[in-house]
């Protein structure tokens, strides 16, 4: 049984491993895992897999960040009666379930994982590395095809799967996450650098994450040319066949329906009331008064985060900290309260 401080040290070592330290054999194993993950899921390109890993290394596995985060939960990691906690992960972006596992392992509970078939290579590889380095910690989690007889559950999925989770997990303490997305508010005075940073918020991971901006709110009379130019930073995504298929399909729909759109040949801008946009499409809407817009968005259950000059800074949406919980539900507090 590892002490909490030992677990933090182990996570710090994992971060160094993800940063390129370790034996040649270990680094070859990591490269193989990344390659296999891309073969299982075509959306996990080397560019985005490396980015997800680097963000985890920088923001989740830094010792100071971990210690500061844990300091908010006195007594965390030493439950009087450890529970069996089942975690169902999603597979939309690489290692999207890492934070849930990390919080669960540090909490001292017995963690059972059901991995998405779309992301079932990377996390098992990292867990196996930890178990190889620290045999006294094994298993750091148990990976199962089905989760039964757990005392509590954390499950992430679509709105449809959330209904399924609610049905089966209703009588247990649980966190059930549904579809969410993010939006941005522009004023028209953004610099080219800010718009390029916003392009990251929109296009990283092909826009598949809940922290990806799928709609921008702009003032009436807004000039879209600078935004389209900034989004051109990701023109290379149009060379990805799965992304290009979505772009061509949505473009055909707009043409057939004579629906107005704008494009830079790699992303489509379309006026739509919905926060959610199809892959390869960025929705936009107009606003007159910022306060009215804020009131409209306040408490919207579909909104994960809001990007603006005076909110989450441009370019930071896909760099969550340990305390940026999915759906705004404090996972650590939930685990500590079991």
Secondary structure, DSSP 4 states (H G I P E B T S, - for coil): ---HHHHHHHHHHHHHHHTT-S-HHHHHHHHHHHHHHHHH-TT--HHHHHHHHHHHHHHTS-HHHHHHHHTTSTTTT--SS--EEEEE---SSTTTTHHHHHHHHHHTSEEEEE--TTS-SHHHHHHHHHHHH-GGG--S-EE-SS--S-SEEEEE--HHHHHHHHHHHTTSEEEEE---EEEEE--S---HHHHHHHHHHHHGGGG-STTSEEEEEEETT---HHHHHHHGGGGGGGGSHHHHHHHHHHHHHHHHTT---EE-SS-EEEE-S-S---TTEEEEEEES-HHHHHHHHTT-TTEEEEESTTSBPTT-TT---TT--GGG--HHHHHHT-
